[in-house]
């Protein structure tokens, strides 16, 4: 029996509803199954989900991430 508390899968959290915290770059990389460097490149190129700075940290609002995904899905359907 493990006493350490397991972290929930961020993708399952997003599918089940909005998490009650802002997401980190690690969360975004996990959700989209991309390297963390890709998340940084998206931010530099302004093509990924919008993030915001709190001190030296970048955070992502789950609602903005979901809106970004919906927009991308819509754009991809229109292009097909």
C-alpha positions as CSV (number, residue, x, y, z in Angstrom):
1,X,0.0,0.0,0.0
2,X,1.5,3.3,-1.1
3,X,1.3,6.3,1.2
4,X,2.3,8.8,-1.4
5,X,-0.6,10.6,-3.0
6,X,-0.7,10.1,-6.8
7,X,-1.0,13.1,-9.1
8,X,-4.1,12.9,-11.3
9,X,-3.6,12.9,-15.1
10,X,-4.1,16.5,-16.2
11,X,-5.8,15.3,-19.4
12,X,-8.4,13.4,-17.4
13,X,-8.9,16.5,-15.3
14,X,-9.6,18.6,-18.4
15,X,-11.9,16.0,-19.9
16,X,-13.8,15.8,-16.6
17,X,-14.1,19.6,-16.1
18,X,-11.8,22.5,-15.4
19,X,-9.1,22.0,-12.8
20,X,-9.2,24.3,-9.8
21,X,-5.7,25.6,-10.4
22,X,-3.7,27.3,-13.1
23,X,-1.7,24.9,-15.3
24,X,2.1,24.9,-15.6
25,X,4.2,24.4,-18.7
26,X,4.8,20.8,-17.5
27,X,1.0,20.3,-17.4
28,X,0.6,21.7,-21.0
29,X,3.4,19.4,-22.2
30,X,1.7,16.4,-20.6
31,X,-1.7,17.3,-21.9
32,X,-0.6,17.6,-25.5
33,X,2.1,14.9,-25.2
34,X,4.9,17.2,-26.5
35,X,8.3,18.1,-25.0
36,X,8.4,21.0,-22.7
37,X,10.7,22.9,-25.2
38,X,7.8,22.7,-27.7
39,X,5.5,24.5,-25.2
40,X,8.2,27.2,-24.8
41,X,8.5,27.5,-28.6
42,X,4.7,27.9,-28.9
43,X,4.8,30.7,-26.4
44,X,7.7,32.5,-28.3
45,X,5.9,32.1,-31.6
46,X,2.5,33.0,-30.1
47,X,0.9,29.9,-31.6
48,X,0.0,27.8,-28.5
49,X,-2.5,28.3,-25.7
50,X,-2.1,31.7,-24.2
51,X,-0.2,31.9,-20.9
52,X,0.6,34.6,-18.5
53,X,3.4,35.5,-16.2
54,X,3.3,35.4,-12.4
55,X,6.7,36.6,-11.3
56,X,9.2,34.4,-13.2
57,X,6.6,31.6,-13.8
58,X,4.3,31.1,-16.7
59,X,0.8,29.8,-16.0
60,X,-2.1,28.8,-18.2
61,X,-5.8,29.3,-17.4
62,X,-7.6,26.0,-18.1
63,X,-10.5,27.9,-19.7
64,X,-8.0,29.5,-22.2
65,X,-6.5,26.1,-23.0
66,X,-9.9,24.6,-23.7
67,X,-10.8,27.6,-25.9
68,X,-7.5,27.3,-27.8
69,X,-8.2,23.6,-28.4
70,X,-11.8,24.4,-29.6
71,X,-10.4,27.1,-31.9
72,X,-7.8,24.7,-33.4
73,X,-10.3,22.0,-33.9
74,X,-12.7,24.5,-35.7
75,X,-9.8,25.8,-37.9
76,X,-8.7,22.3,-38.8
77,X,-12.3,21.3,-39.8
78,X,-12.7,24.4,-41.9
79,X,-9.4,23.7,-43.7
80,X,-10.4,20.1,-44.5
